[in-house]
Amino acid sequence: MTKEDLEKQRKKTRLRCFEVKGIQLSIAVLTVLTLLAGMTLQVAAAAAVRHYGFSSYVFSIFLIAGYAVIVIVFSMFFTHRLVGPFKRLEYEMKLILKGDRARRLSSRKEDDLHLRGFITHLNECISRHEETNVEYNRLSGLVSGRLGEIGDELSNEKPDREKVKKEIKALQKELRESREKKADR
């Protein structure tokens, strides 16, 4: 490996590490915010008990209800950021499977970096699959046509063996070139 290749590999590794840390950071921030909201709730509840003289029973109900609201709000935010994009991807993939071959998966600007990288790789896979499918259809048509010509020649009373041999060699060459072209990708 050349020095440039090693440097590119290091940059890719750092980027991959950054992407993973990005999602970890999102989860960490969400956890800290939830804890801070819970602490604020406890302080507010304690102040309400002192000021209004609530009993510990009312205090407990207030805390439980407050925690439930905090968890629901942050869960909705988190699921919107993490699950929402996957529901959209599922919908777009169904459209592709139904035959919309020109469609590619999209990501929103606010989607997680890790998810955007994943979508980029999926789009590459879809494009390569589409290219392979086009090449397969081309080769299938070519082989079918050439085999038809060979069959017609062989059905003659006196088939031209050299012509058949030439057709088979041309067909083999076409298949080999296609395989080599695919290996170069």
Secondary structure, DSSP 8 states (H G I E B T S, - for coil): --HHHHHHHHHHHHHHHHHHHHHHHHHHHHHHHHHHHHHHHHHHHHHHHHHH---HHHHHHHHHHHHHHHHHHHHHHHHHHHHHHHHHHHHHHHHHHTT-TT------TTS-HHHHHHHHHHHHHHHHHHHHHHHHHHHHHHHHHHHHHHHHHHHSSS--HHHHHHHHHHHHHHHHHHHHHHHH-
